[in-house]
Amino acid sequence: MPTTTTRPLAAVAAATGLVLAAACTAGSDQSGKGPASGEKQTIEVWHGWSAPHEVKAFQDAVAGFNQTHPNITVKLVNGQTDDRITNAIRGGNPPDVVSSFTTDSVGQWCKSGAWQNLSPYIAKSGLDLNQFPKAVRNYTEYKGIRCAMPLLADAYGLYYNKRLMKGEQPPKTMGELTALAKKLTVRSPDGTIKVAGFMPSVQYYEHQVQHLAPQFGVRWLTDDGRANFSGDPAFQAYLKWNKSLIDWYGYANVKKFLRSMGQEFESSNPFEKGRTAMAVDGEWRTKFIQKEAPGLDYGTAPVPVSDDRASAYGGGFVTGTVIGIPRGARHAPAAWEFVRYLTTDTGALVTFANALGNVPSTIPALSSPKLTLPPQFRTFLDVFRNPNSSTTPPTPNGNDYVVRFEKFTQEEWEPGKVSDLGQALKRLDGEVDDSLKLAGG
């Protein structure tokens, strides 16, 4: 989950997941074993946040647990990666609780048993999972096995620069977005893009395929878990929209603009500098703008949908941080009490969300009057709970299918190297299915 550290590349996340799936097969399952949760004990919790304000935010969120469970001492270990978690589980010496920024590996964790099945704990606690939006429930389980709980979440929306919009309202359909992007674009005489109304390329930060293609209604996988690129016309609709706007700019001009961009999580971000009028981004951008471009007059809205799906406007892509109990945890009952508290206590979630600028993951927390985020943040709370929001489905080899589609779009489609789109997508389906078979899918 993006905070003050750069978001890992999707390909890196996929590679990590493949290693995890192969590595987490050793050791015995100690599900539910360990001292009773009421006994005096210490649990060790690993998480990925590392910046001082992030570490403090986690500590503040945990403070309430210390008050309600004085017998349980929580040892927090920050800056932990998925690889370190994997190695600890494989070596038979895991912590009691682990947290990850990515949902891409949930399928692998659940299938391999690297993260324990939480269903017995949930049933015993009488926990109501309906307090989480449907998309959230989907990205924390795999084929009926719930091995993760949602912590904080990310939702994507459309940011727009009010000065550059010149009184125009944010678009609701891709047709409106395209027309407005052309109207707001400013070029030099040689075609160089000085201000992009909207940059459609997947190489523009958060304009990745998994954040934009869902607005066309794509179904990533078939009912039997196979690739669906050639079978779902929505993929072609997304790609043709992407290419038509790139061609209008001129591919060479797009590449020149992309090369001129700074880092995504720095003040040189083109949207913060007024070089893009509209951009798709996550809710955390509101926090960055507060710090890096406090004078920017901007608004937020849901990401537009394809013209044939106008009724679905309001939804968007959602994902988030997940937390669970690794196989071999020595204090599993106490670990569950901690996981349950951190993921369902409204006070803890609001404290965490306020500090990091992320979306709290329960419906009650979304409505908390104690949320102190900027008014533009409301869009992301609404997107997160919208029934039309979606996420990428888990598989035994993580987000490999997304990485392959992204690579195809970036390296073949956008440069104009594809002569037969239908055949190219069939080829891509075959490659994804072969990879899924190797992973046991």
C-alpha positions as CSV (number, residue, x, y, z in Angstrom):
1,M,0.0,0.0,0.0
2,P,1.6,3.3,-1.1
3,T,2.6,5.5,1.8
4,T,5.9,7.3,1.9
5,T,7.7,4.5,0.2
6,T,7.5,3.8,-3.5
7,R,4.9,1.2,-4.5
8,P,6.6,-2.1,-5.6
9,L,6.2,-2.9,-9.3
10,A,3.6,-5.5,-10.1
11,A,6.1,-7.8,-11.6
12,V,8.1,-7.8,-8.4
13,A,5.0,-8.6,-6.4
14,A,4.3,-11.5,-8.8
15,A,7.8,-12.9,-8.6
16,T,7.8,-12.7,-4.8
17,G,4.5,-14.6,-4.8
18,L,5.9,-17.4,-7.0
19,V,8.8,-17.9,-4.6
20,L,6.4,-18.0,-1.7
21,A,4.2,-20.6,-3.2
22,A,7.1,-22.9,-3.8
23,A,8.8,-22.3,-0.5
24,C,6.0,-22.6,2.1
25,T,5.5,-26.3,2.2
26,A,7.7,-27.3,5.2
27,G,6.7,-27.3,8.8
28,S,3.7,-28.5,10.8
29,D,0.4,-26.7,11.1
30,Q,-0.1,-25.4,14.6
31,S,-3.5,-23.8,13.9
32,G,-5.2,-22.8,17.1
33,K,-2.3,-24.1,19.3
34,G,-0.5,-22.2,22.0
35,P,-1.5,-20.6,25.3
36,A,-5.1,-19.5,25.8
37,S,-5.7,-15.9,24.8
38,G,-6.4,-15.0,28.5
39,E,-2.9,-16.2,29.7
40,K,0.0,-13.8,30.1
41,Q,2.2,-13.9,27.0
42,T,4.0,-12.0,24.3
43,I,3.1,-12.1,20.6
44,E,5.4,-10.9,17.8
45,V,3.8,-9.0,14.9
46,W,5.6,-8.3,11.7
47,H,4.5,-5.5,9.4
48,G,6.0,-3.6,6.4
49,W,5.7,0.0,7.5
50,S,9.0,1.7,8.2
51,A,8.8,5.5,8.1
52,P,8.7,7.0,11.6
53,H,5.2,8.4,11.3
54,E,4.0,5.0,9.9
55,V,5.6,3.1,12.7
56,K,3.9,5.4,15.2
57,A,0.6,5.1,13.5
58,F,0.8,1.3,14.0
59,Q,1.7,1.7,17.6
60,D,-1.2,4.1,18.2
61,A,-3.6,1.7,16.6
62,V,-2.3,-1.1,18.8
63,A,-2.6,1.0,22.0
64,G,-6.3,0.2,22.3
65,F,-5.6,-3.6,22.1
66,N,-3.1,-3.2,25.0
67,Q,-5.9,-1.7,27.1
68,T,-8.4,-4.4,26.4
69,H,-5.9,-7.3,26.6
70,P,-3.4,-6.3,29.3
71,N,-2.2,-9.9,29.6
72,I,-0.9,-9.8,26.0
73,T,2.3,-7.9,25.2
74,V,2.7,-7.0,21.6
75,K,6.2,-6.8,20.1
76,L,6.0,-4.9,16.8
77,V,8.7,-5.5,14.2
78,N,8.5,-3.0,11.3
79,G,10.0,-3.0,7.8
80,Q,9.3,-6.7,7.1
81,T,9.0,-7.9,3.5
82,D,7.0,-10.8,2.0
83,D,10.4,-12.6,1.4
84,R,11.4,-12.3,5.0
85,I,8.0,-13.6,6.1
86,T,8.3,-16.5,3.6
87,N,11.7,-17.5,4.9
88,A,10.6,-17.4,8.5
89,I,7.6,-19.7,7.8
90,R,9.8,-22.0,5.7
91,G,12.4,-22.1,8.5
92,G,9.8,-23.0,11.1
93,N,10.3,-19.8,13.1
94,P,7.6,-17.4,12.1
95,P,6.1,-14.6,14.1
96,D,2.6,-14.8,15.5
97,V,1.1,-12.3,13.1
98,V,2.2,-11.1,9.7
99,S,1.0,-8.3,7.5
100,S,1.5,-7.6,3.8
101,F,0.9,-4.6,1.5
102,T,-0.2,-6.8,-1.4
103,T,-3.3,-8.9,-1.9
104,D,-1.7,-10.6,-5.0
105,S,-0.3,-13.5,-2.9
106,V,-3.5,-14.4,-1.0
107,G,-4.2,-17.2,-3.4
108,Q,-0.8,-18.7,-2.8
109,W,-0.9,-18.2,0.9
110,C,-4.3,-19.8,1.3
111,K,-3.6,-22.7,-1.1
112,S,-0.2,-23.6,0.4
113,G,-1.3,-23.2,4.0
114,A,1.5,-20.7,4.6
115,W,-1.1,-18.5,6.3
116,Q,-3.6,-20.4,8.5
117,N,-7.2,-20.8,7.6
118,L,-9.0,-18.2,9.8
119,S,-12.5,-19.7,9.4
120,P,-12.4,-21.7,12.6
121,Y,-11.4,-18.5,14.5
122,I,-14.1,-16.5,12.8
123,A,-16.8,-19.0,13.6
124,K,-15.8,-19.3,17.2
125,S,-15.7,-15.5,17.6
126,G,-19.1,-15.0,15.9
127,L,-17.5,-12.4,13.7
128,D,-19.8,-10.9,11.0
129,L,-17.9,-10.7,7.7
130,N,-20.7,-8.5,6.2
131,Q,-19.1,-5.5,7.9
132,F,-16.6,-5.7,5.0
133,P,-17.6,-4.7,1.5
134,K,-17.9,-7.6,-1.0
135,A,-14.8,-6.8,-2.9
136,V,-12.8,-6.8,0.4
137,R,-14.1,-10.3,1.3
138,N,-13.2,-11.4,-2.2
139,Y,-9.5,-10.4,-2.0
140,T,-8.9,-12.0,1.4
141,E,-9.9,-15.6,0.5
142,Y,-9.2,-18.2,-2.1
143,K,-11.6,-20.9,-3.1
144,G,-13.4,-20.8,0.2
145,I,-10.3,-20.6,2.3
146,R,-10.0,-17.4,4.2
147,C,-6.4,-17.0,5.3
148,A,-6.3,-13.3,5.6
149,M,-8.2,-10.4,7.0
150,P,-8.3,-6.9,5.6
151,L,-6.5,-4.1,7.4
152,L,-6.4,-0.8,5.6
153,A,-7.5,-0.4,2.0
154,D,-6.9,1.4,-1.3
155,A,-9.6,2.8,-3.6
156,Y,-9.0,4.5,-6.9
157,G,-10.6,7.6,-8.2
158,L,-10.2,10.5,-10.7
159,Y,-8.3,13.5,-9.6
160,Y,-8.9,16.7,-11.5
161,N,-7.2,20.1,-11.4
162,K,-10.0,22.7,-11.1
163,R,-7.9,25.5,-12.7
164,L,-7.1,23.4,-15.7
165,M,-10.7,22.1,-16.0
166,K,-11.9,25.7,-16.6
167,G,-15.3,25.1,-15.1
168,E,-15.8,21.7,-16.8
169,Q,-17.4,19.0,-14.6
170,P,-15.5,15.7,-14.1
171,P,-16.5,13.1,-16.8
172,K,-18.6,10.1,-15.9
173,T,-18.0,8.0,-19.1
174,M,-14.9,7.2,-21.1
175,G,-16.4,9.0,-24.1
176,E,-16.7,12.2,-21.9
177,L,-13.2,11.6,-20.6
178,T,-11.7,11.3,-24.1
179,A,-13.5,14.5,-25.4
180,L,-12.4,16.5,-22.3
181,A,-8.9,15.1,-22.4
182,K,-8.5,16.4,-25.9
183,K,-10.1,19.8,-25.1
184,L,-7.8,20.4,-22.1
185,T,-4.5,19.2,-23.7
186,V,-2.0,22.0,-24.5
187,R,0.8,21.3,-27.0
188,S,3.8,23.1,-28.4
189,P,3.9,23.8,-32.2
190,D,5.9,20.6,-32.7
191,G,3.3,18.4,-31.0
192,T,5.1,18.2,-27.6
193,I,2.6,17.7,-24.8
194,K,2.9,20.6,-22.4
195,V,-0.3,19.7,-20.4
196,A,-2.0,16.4,-20.9
197,G,-5.8,16.4,-20.5
198,F,-5.4,12.7,-19.5
199,M,-2.5,10.3,-20.2
200,P,-3.9,6.9,-21.1
201,S,-0.7,5.0,-21.2
202,V,-0.2,2.2,-18.7
203,Q,3.3,3.6,-18.1
204,Y,1.7,6.6,-16.4
205,Y,2.0,5.7,-12.7
206,E,-1.4,4.4,-11.5
207,H,-2.9,4.1,-15.0
208,Q,-2.1,0.4,-15.0
209,V,-4.4,-2.1,-16.6
210,Q,-5.9,-3.4,-13.3
211,H,-7.0,0.2,-12.4
212,L,-8.6,1.2,-15.7
213,A,-9.7,-2.0,-17.5
214,P,-12.3,-2.8,-14.7
215,Q,-14.1,0.4,-15.7
216,F,-15.0,-1.3,-18.9
217,G,-16.5,-4.3,-17.0
218,V,-13.7,-6.8,-17.7
219,R,-13.9,-10.3,-16.2
220,W,-10.3,-11.3,-15.7
221,L,-10.9,-15.1,-15.3
222,T,-13.6,-17.5,-16.5
223,D,-15.7,-19.4,-14.1
224,D,-13.3,-22.3,-14.1
225,G,-10.3,-20.0,-13.4
226,R,-8.8,-19.6,-16.9
227,A,-7.7,-16.5,-18.7
228,N,-10.5,-14.5,-20.3
229,F,-8.7,-11.9,-22.5
230,S,-10.0,-13.2,-25.8
231,G,-13.3,-14.3,-24.5
232,D,-14.4,-11.0,-23.0
233,P,-15.1,-8.2,-25.5
234,A,-14.5,-5.7,-22.7
235,F,-10.8,-6.2,-22.9
236,Q,-10.8,-5.2,-26.6
237,A,-13.0,-2.2,-25.7
238,Y,-10.4,-1.0,-23.1
239,L,-7.5,-1.6,-25.4
240,K,-9.1,0.3,-28.3
241,W,-9.9,3.2,-26.1
242,N,-6.4,3.3,-24.8
243,K,-4.8,3.2,-28.3
244,S,-7.2,5.7,-29.8
245,L,-6.2,8.4,-27.3
246,I,-2.5,7.5,-27.6
247,D,-2.7,7.8,-31.4
248,W,-4.4,11.2,-31.0
249,Y,-1.4,12.4,-29.0
250,G,1.1,10.6,-31.2
251,Y,3.0,7.7,-29.7
252,A,6.3,9.6,-29.9
253,N,4.8,12.5,-28.0
254,V,3.5,10.2,-25.4
255,K,6.9,8.6,-24.9
256,K,8.5,12.0,-24.6
257,F,6.0,13.1,-22.0
258,L,6.5,9.9,-20.0
259,R,10.3,10.3,-20.0
260,S,9.8,13.8,-18.6
261,M,7.9,12.7,-15.6
262,G,9.5,12.6,-12.1
263,Q,9.0,10.0,-9.5
264,E,5.4,9.1,-8.6
265,F,5.9,9.8,-4.9
266,E,7.7,13.0,-5.1
267,S,6.6,16.6,-5.6
268,S,7.6,16.4,-9.3
269,N,4.5,14.3,-9.9
270,P,2.9,15.8,-13.1
271,F,-0.6,16.2,-11.5
272,E,0.8,18.0,-8.5
273,K,2.8,20.2,-10.9
274,G,-0.1,21.1,-13.2
275,R,1.1,19.1,-16.2
276,T,-2.0,16.8,-16.2
277,A,-5.5,18.0,-15.9
278,M,-7.0,14.6,-14.8
279,A,-5.4,11.5,-13.5
280,V,-6.4,8.2,-11.9
281,D,-4.8,7.7,-8.5
282,G,-5.3,6.2,-5.1
283,E,-6.7,7.9,-2.0
284,W,-3.2,8.3,-0.5
285,R,-2.5,11.0,-3.1
286,T,-4.6,13.4,-1.0
287,K,-2.0,13.0,1.8
288,F,0.8,13.7,-0.6
289,I,-0.9,16.8,-2.0
290,Q,-1.3,18.2,1.5
291,K,2.4,18.0,2.0
292,E,3.8,18.6,-1.5
293,A,1.3,20.8,-3.2
294,P,-0.8,22.4,-0.5
295,G,-1.9,25.2,-2.8
296,L,-3.3,22.9,-5.5
297,D,-7.0,23.4,-6.1
298,Y,-8.3,20.0,-7.0
299,G,-11.3,17.7,-6.8
300,T,-11.9,14.0,-6.9
301,A,-14.6,11.8,-8.5
302,P,-15.1,8.2,-9.4
303,V,-13.2,6.9,-12.4
304,P,-15.4,7.1,-15.6
305,V,-16.9,3.9,-17.0
306,S,-17.3,2.8,-20.5
307,D,-20.3,4.4,-22.2
308,D,-22.3,1.2,-22.2
309,R,-22.0,0.9,-18.4
310,A,-23.1,4.3,-17.3
311,S,-25.2,2.8,-14.5
312,A,-22.0,1.3,-13.0
313,Y,-20.5,4.8,-12.4
314,G,-19.4,5.2,-8.8
315,G,-17.4,2.0,-8.5
316,G,-13.7,1.5,-9.0
317,F,-10.7,-0.7,-8.3
318,V,-10.1,-1.5,-4.7
319,T,-7.3,-3.5,-2.9
320,G,-5.5,-3.3,0.4
321,T,-3.2,-4.4,3.1
322,V,-3.9,-7.9,4.5
323,I,-3.0,-9.5,7.9
324,G,-3.0,-13.1,9.0
325,I,-1.5,-15.8,11.2
326,P,1.3,-17.8,9.7
327,R,1.6,-21.5,9.9
328,G,3.6,-22.4,13.0
329,A,2.6,-19.4,15.0
330,R,3.3,-20.2,18.7
331,H,0.5,-18.1,20.2
332,A,-2.3,-18.6,17.7
333,P,-5.3,-17.8,20.0
334,A,-3.7,-14.6,21.2
335,A,-2.7,-13.8,17.6
336,W,-6.3,-14.1,16.5
337,E,-7.5,-11.7,19.2
338,F,-5.0,-9.2,17.9
339,V,-6.0,-9.7,14.3
340,R,-9.6,-9.5,15.1
341,Y,-9.2,-6.3,17.1
342,L,-7.0,-4.5,14.6
343,T,-9.2,-5.3,11.6
344,T,-12.7,-4.7,13.2
345,D,-12.3,-2.1,15.9
346,T,-13.5,1.2,14.5
347,G,-11.3,3.3,16.8
348,A,-8.1,1.4,15.8
349,L,-9.0,1.6,12.1
350,V,-9.8,5.3,12.1
351,T,-6.6,6.0,14.0
352,F,-4.6,4.2,11.4
353,A,-6.5,5.6,8.5
354,N,-6.1,9.2,9.7
355,A,-2.3,8.8,10.1
356,L,-1.6,7.1,6.8
357,G,-4.3,8.6,4.5
358,N,-5.7,5.2,3.6
359,V,-9.3,3.8,3.6
360,P,-10.5,2.0,6.7
361,S,-11.8,-1.4,5.7
362,T,-15.1,-1.8,7.6
363,I,-18.4,-0.2,6.8
364,P,-18.8,1.3,10.3
365,A,-15.3,2.8,10.2
366,L,-16.1,4.4,6.8
367,S,-18.9,6.4,8.4
368,S,-16.9,7.4,11.5
369,P,-17.2,11.1,12.4
370,K,-13.6,10.8,13.8
371,L,-12.1,10.5,10.3
372,T,-10.1,13.7,9.8
373,L,-9.2,13.4,6.2
374,P,-9.6,16.2,3.6
375,P,-13.0,16.6,1.9
376,Q,-11.6,15.2,-1.4
377,F,-11.2,11.9,0.5
378,R,-14.9,11.3,0.6
379,T,-14.9,10.1,-3.0
380,F,-12.7,7.1,-2.0
381,L,-14.8,6.1,0.9
382,D,-17.8,6.1,-1.4
383,V,-16.0,4.1,-4.1
384,F,-14.8,1.6,-1.5
385,R,-18.3,0.7,-0.4
386,N,-19.9,0.9,-3.8
387,P,-21.3,-2.5,-5.0
388,N,-19.9,-1.8,-8.5
389,S,-16.3,-1.7,-7.2
390,S,-14.1,-4.7,-7.9
391,T,-10.6,-6.2,-7.5
392,T,-8.4,-8.7,-9.3
393,P,-9.3,-12.3,-8.3
394,P,-6.6,-14.4,-6.5
395,T,-4.9,-17.3,-8.2
396,P,-2.2,-19.8,-7.2
397,N,0.5,-17.7,-9.0
398,G,-0.5,-14.3,-7.7
399,N,-1.1,-11.5,-10.3
400,D,0.8,-13.2,-13.1
401,Y,-2.1,-12.8,-15.4
402,V,-2.2,-9.0,-14.7
403,V,1.5,-8.7,-15.2
404,R,1.4,-10.4,-18.6
405,F,-1.5,-8.3,-19.8
406,E,0.3,-5.1,-18.6
407,K,3.4,-6.2,-20.4
408,F,1.5,-6.9,-23.6
409,T,-0.2,-3.6,-23.4
410,Q,3.0,-1.6,-22.8
411,E,5.4,-3.4,-25.1
412,E,3.2,-4.6,-28.0
413,W,-0.2,-2.8,-28.1
414,E,0.6,0.8,-27.3
415,P,3.6,1.0,-29.8
416,G,1.4,-0.4,-32.5
417,K,3.0,-3.8,-33.0
418,V,-0.2,-5.8,-33.0
419,S,-1.9,-6.5,-36.3
420,D,-4.5,-8.9,-35.1
421,L,-5.8,-8.1,-31.6
422,G,-8.0,-11.1,-31.4
423,Q,-5.2,-13.6,-32.1
424,A,-2.8,-11.7,-29.8
425,L,-5.3,-12.1,-26.9
426,K,-5.7,-15.8,-27.6
427,R,-2.0,-16.2,-27.5
428,L,-1.9,-14.3,-24.2
429,D,-4.7,-16.6,-22.8
430,G,-2.6,-19.6,-23.6
431,E,0.5,-18.2,-21.9
432,V,-1.5,-17.4,-18.8
433,D,-3.2,-20.8,-18.7
434,D,0.2,-22.6,-19.1
435,S,1.5,-20.5,-16.2
436,L,-1.5,-21.3,-14.0
437,K,-1.1,-25.1,-14.7
438,L,2.5,-25.0,-13.6
439,A,1.3,-23.3,-10.4
440,G,-1.3,-26.0,-9.8
441,G,-4.2,-23.9,-10.8
